[in-house]
Amino acid sequence: MLDKVKKGRQSRMCGEAIGNSKLTSKKVSEIRNLYDPGLNTYQSIAKLFGVSSTTIGHILNNKHWRNTM
């Protein structure tokens, strides 16, 4: 891993720049606005956006899409 970073082979693309990304910044903002522990579950939001509940968890816990609010 460090070798590819040193030699400039590490991809800097993230988020919408990745061609097969299912989400956009706008959708991520919607996900954050939709989540309410008493009303919506990770699973119900995941179904709406066609992603896994793990992805929703990562978004809501700022592990993915940190720069999008």
C-alpha positions in Angstrom: 0.0 0.0 0.0 2.7 2.5 0.9 4.6 1.7 -2.3 1.8 2.8 -4.5 1.4 6.0 -2.5 5.1 6.8 -2.8 5.1 6.2 -6.5 1.9 8.2 -7.2 -0.3 5.3 -8.1 -2.9 5.8 -5.4 -6.2 7.0 -6.8 -7.4 10.3 -5.4 -10.9 9.9 -6.8 -13.8 9.7 -4.3 -17.5 10.2 -4.1 -19.2 11.2 -7.3 -15.9 11.2 -9.2 -15.9 7.4 -9.2 -17.8 6.3 -12.3 -19.9 3.5 -10.7 -20.9 5.5 -7.6 -24.6 5.0 -6.8 -24.8 8.1 -4.6 -24.3 11.8 -5.2 -23.6 14.6 -2.7 -27.3 15.6 -2.9 -28.4 12.0 -2.1 -26.0 11.8 0.8 -27.5 15.0 2.2 -31.0 13.5 1.8 -29.9 10.4 3.6 -28.6 12.4 6.5 -31.8 14.4 6.7 -34.0 11.3 6.5 -32.4 9.4 9.3 -34.4 9.6 12.6 -33.8 6.7 15.0 -37.5 6.6 15.9 -38.9 6.7 12.4 -36.4 5.3 9.8 -34.0 2.4 10.0 -30.7 2.0 8.1 -32.5 -0.8 6.1 -35.4 1.3 5.1 -33.2 4.2 3.9 -30.9 1.7 2.1 -33.8 0.3 0.1 -34.8 3.9 -1.0 -31.4 4.6 -2.4 -30.4 1.1 -3.6 -27.4 0.6 -1.4 -26.6 -1.6 1.6 -27.5 -0.7 5.2 -23.8 -0.8 6.0 -23.3 2.0 3.5 -26.0 4.0 5.2 -24.3 3.4 8.6 -20.9 4.5 7.2 -22.5 7.7 5.8 -24.3 8.5 9.1 -21.2 7.8 11.2 -19.0 9.9 8.9 -16.8 7.0 7.7 -17.8 7.7 4.1 -18.8 11.0 2.5 -17.3 13.0 5.4 -17.1 16.2 3.3 -20.8 16.2 2.5 -23.2 17.7 4.9 
